[in-house]
Amino acid sequence: MKRFNYDNIVLNDEVIKSFNASTDELREAANFLFVCIFDHYQLKKPDQRFNSLDLEFGNNIVNVRGADEYVSCFTALSQYLENIN
């Protein structure tokens, strides 16, 4: 497995595609990020919603930390998923 810190990569369509992750994995990650950003009271610990988080895509792990990285990652995943549909 490869591990990346979000602040060290540019998460764009090409990079997401190279992860060889299933569409379901990508949707699940995007949905979880959505909840963390916009509906965090659904979380068990809503006060920790922007803590360090490892997202698994295929054989890759991307670590996101903080609100900016959560929003940026959510946006990249959402755009990618919209483009493939």
Stockholm file with secondary structure:
# STOCKHOLM 1.0

chainA/1-85         MKRFNYDNIVLNDEVIKSFNASTDELREAANFLFVCIFDHYQLKKPDQRFNSLDLEFGNNIVNVRGADEYVSCFTALSQYLENIN
#=GR chainA/1-85 SS CEEEEGGGSCCCHHHHHHTTCCHHHHHHHHHHHHHHHHCGGGSSSGGGTTSCEEEEETTEEEEECHHHHHHHHHHHHHHHHHHHC
#=GC SS_cons        CEEEEGGGSCCCHHHHHHTTCCHHHHHHHHHHHHHHHHCGGGSSSGGGTTSCEEEEETTEEEEECHHHHHHHHHHHHHHHHHHHC
//
